[in-house]
C-alpha cells in the first residue's frame, strides 16, 4: 500500500495584527474626536456664561451703537486702582480689594473730576451728573431727572452703571463723604413721604446704602442728610431753577472742612 502524502500546511497570515492595530487606531481617533467635541461644548457654555456675566457687570463692546456705561474702563478711570467689576444689582455686595486708601488732595480732586467728566462725555451723560470743586471739596451732583422718578427715592435701574462709575472714582480715598439730598419747593404729592424733607433724606440714605453695600465704603466716614428745598442752587421761581435744585450731592470733603464731619 502506498503511503499517503501529507498536504503541506498553509503558512499563517502574519499580517493579521494590522486588523487589530487598525481597530485600535480607529477607537483612539474616536476618543480624541469625542474629547474635542466635549471641549468645544464646554467652551460654548463658558462663552455664554462669560457673556451673561459681562452683560450683568455693564461691560460693552467698543463702538457699539447703544453702549451701556463701562464702569470698569481703566483708561477713563485712571485715578482708580484696578479692582473687580462691581455688581450692578442692588443688594449684591461688591468684593473690593483696595488695601490702602489715600487722602485726596486738591490735585486728586481735579484728576477725579477730569476722569468722571471724560466718562460722562463718552457716554452722553453730561446732563445727568455735574462735577464741581468747591471750598468744601469735590461735589458730584446726581440730577433727579437722571436718577430718580418724581416723588420717588429709588435709583432708576438704568442709572446704576452711572452711579457705579461715580462710586469707583471715589472708592480709593479716605476723605469723609456726605450724601446730601435736595428738592425744589413744590410740596410733595405722595402718601409715601410726608414732605420734601423725608424725600430728600430717603434719596440720600439710599445712595449711602448703595455705596456701603456694593463698594465697602466705611460707614464711619459717610453720612446722609436731607435739606429739602432749603439749600437751592437756583431760583425756585422758574422751572429751570427747580430742575437744578432737585439733586443728590455726593461730597468728598477737603481736609480743611472735615471738622465736625464723620
Steps between C-alpha positions, in 0.01 A plus 500: 500500500631832403562757770272797507677824452409773750387818339730784587348732761419850390723764644340719769390857414759714672315825418191433716638741761429784261127444549527532878730799462256671263215440745709650779585807295134544407393480863776740604391745231141474622612576855686816390205613289271454799735691730529781248122521461459512878757778529322701232168455679655613827655797322164605363341468840787694654468773236128524569565527873768766449271697268223487758733618778641778284150624426414493870818692585433770242776406254449604139676458168689809388323681221158353569219731398308454823772467763438481871745667729814292536565550868830312494669701228847545650594744224232745605537444873874546517486614862323185616701183577406185312240303694243238418192608303222623720166321493234738376212325669383668821554287808797304365822588677798603293824323592753778503869438553639845568747456785625858533285811497660836429380842603397699194656842468409783264712336230306172532171695498588637156605155377178339623295780347674460163454121503128520583437772241684298236268205563194726501597645163585161353161356586290810445402539867614859558145609580460240773802583716685820585846504658644803675783587740410739780649603833323201652664255264393302192126517439334246268137599440261227388207673332150375574410467131784254451470293819155522655138506398303795632405448864696174526826422682601183314785535250389414147645162393629644173704758696679248722799465262545877516480497879749211501750704299474785751536257791814345351657840448464578872552156654877514549508821705472535877336844507167519684200503265166674545195402296260795485146476367339814356161579345316796358231689695201327343312312776522127453179333390559149626367291784839337543690810615359764729707783354804584290708450814420130506540460123840670490621301801376170354685564174823581683463194722444271202823625342683437828370142511608445140855621566542298819336179377658494155832675550588450865513870578575536870180584692698712746613728216169551323179678596160585352301819540183641346469875444165499323454826308706712739840496328415586140758556230262705287176697519206272576277751323587354159476147363867508401596601852285230660658241271849600617395484864369142482822306557710283730851631568783260577765712673854371544610738772825694490728460800445851632123442505497164675452646847171391646445252218488122554 
